[in-house]
Structures are given as structure tokens and as C-alpha cells.
Amino acid sequence: MPASYKESVFINCPFDVDYKPIFNAIFFVIYDAGFVARCALEVSNAAQNRFNKILQIITECKYGIHDISRTELDSVNALPRFNMPFELGIYLGSQWFGNKTQRTKSCLILDREPYRYQKFISDIAGQDIYSHQNNPEQAIGLIRNWLRTESKRTGIPGKAVIWKRYNQFQQELPAICQKFNIQVEELTLVDFTHLVNKWLKENAL
Amino acid sequence: MPTTKAKNTTKKAARKSRPAKRVIKDPPFPSTLGDERIRQAIIEVARERLANMTSAKKKSVSPFVEN
């Protein structure tokens, strides 16, 4: 059965290699909390353009996590990447202009340092903006507590338990990948998500 | 029927105070590695880990002293 609007979390974050530890931790905590993570990388349908894909996913998610920590000058072009702030704008717009369901949206904004956003996107002041300090453990704690508060779900494990389980999953991941003759770095988002999902089911609390 | 009404309210309150069961949700797209193969791989790795832990434990508590 497909995940409902109330169970879906839109992930708007960088996809680069340096961000991978935080990216993986975000996916793990969302599934461990009983939600479903959605992001633009999940569909590889060339017929559907990227922007339409993003709009579709945003419409289907009540929750949104937006990481703007990579809003910085590119060393090659000396220009910032605007995809994350752009998608955050669409999300906030859908919350404001959308129908009754869309107005129930909730979002968490993450950056690497507290108050850094004020220098480049001060209009978002007043939203929930937290700093993960490029630390996956910190990111897990922030997302866990935010999902717990916003969804009012009481069965979500505590941060320490999720972090411990995430480390165990990471330890076992290379051996699991070996069974498929692939490297951890070669995993697609689709495969990684299914590994997280099945691991959590087999290692139920 | 005031008694029945009171009973229903208590039941509802008890249901509300009970922690919601956490269910691990499936991703909204099919797996390319195969659901059953992933499950088997996870179980095998867990078994191997347990076996390694057990053998390590046995070694550390061995009562025999080698000469």
C-alpha cells in the first residue's frame, strides 16, 4: 500500500559525496520513525521533467526537510547552487497557496551553522531552522524530535536508540552489499532505501 | 444510557493514551535487487555477526591455560 500524505517526508538536500553521511542518516531516521522518505532522485522517468517530478512529490508529502547547508559559492563557477532554496520556496508556497490539505504541511530547515541563513535568505526567519553542524548524529536527533513533535506520534524510538541502530546498520552494510557483488558507494538511492527498510524490519525493536 | 456512554469515553481515553504502534513503511518504488534476496542477505549477515561474536566470547572466557 502506498504511503499516505501524513506518512511522507519530502527530502530537499544536496546529493554530493561529502553530504552522503548526513543524507544516509536522514533516510534511516525517517524510516525508523515509521515514515517514508521521498526525494527527486527516486524516479528515473525521463518522460517526466524534473520540476514536475518535484512538484508531484511535494504535493504528496505533509512533512519536508530542507537542508540549505550547501548554499555557497562553487569553486569553479563562483556561483551558488540555488536548487535547495528554490525547492524550499516552492514548499512554503504550496503551504500558503495550497488547499486545506496542503496547508497542514510542516517543514524543518537545516543548515550547518546557526544563523548563517540570515546572510543569504533572511526572509525565512520565523521557520524552524536548526543547525546539524555537518554531524549525522546531530541530524538524526533534530529530525527525530521534529517528527515526534509535529506528528504527535508516541511510538518513535529515542535518538540514542536510533543512532545505535544506524551504526549497526552501517557496520553490516558492506557485508550485505558484498552478497550482491556491489560496493556501498555504488548503491542507488532506490537500492539503499530498500536495504534500510528491510534491515529495520528484520531488526525490529 | 449514561453508563454505556461513560464506558465508551473511558475506552477512547485509554486508546488515546496508548503509544501508537510504529510500523516500518515500504518505499513508494519497487526494489531492483529483489525484496527476498535483500531479506536473505540481511539475515545471513546478522547470523555471521552473531557467530563471530559467539566465537570471540568463547575464546575470551576459555578456562584453559596454555603452557
Interface residues (C-beta under 8 A of the other chain):
Chain A: M1 P2 A3 E7 S8 Y31 D32 A33 G34 F35 V36 A37 R38 E42 V43 R153 T154 G155 I156 P157 E172 A175 I176 K179 F180 T188 V190 D191 T193 H194 L195 N197 K198 W199 L200 K201 E202 N203 A204 L205
Chain B: P19 A20 K21 R22 V23 I24 K25 D26 P27 P28 F29 S31 T32 L33 D35 R37 I38 R39 Q40 A41 I42 I43 E44 V45 A46 E48 R49
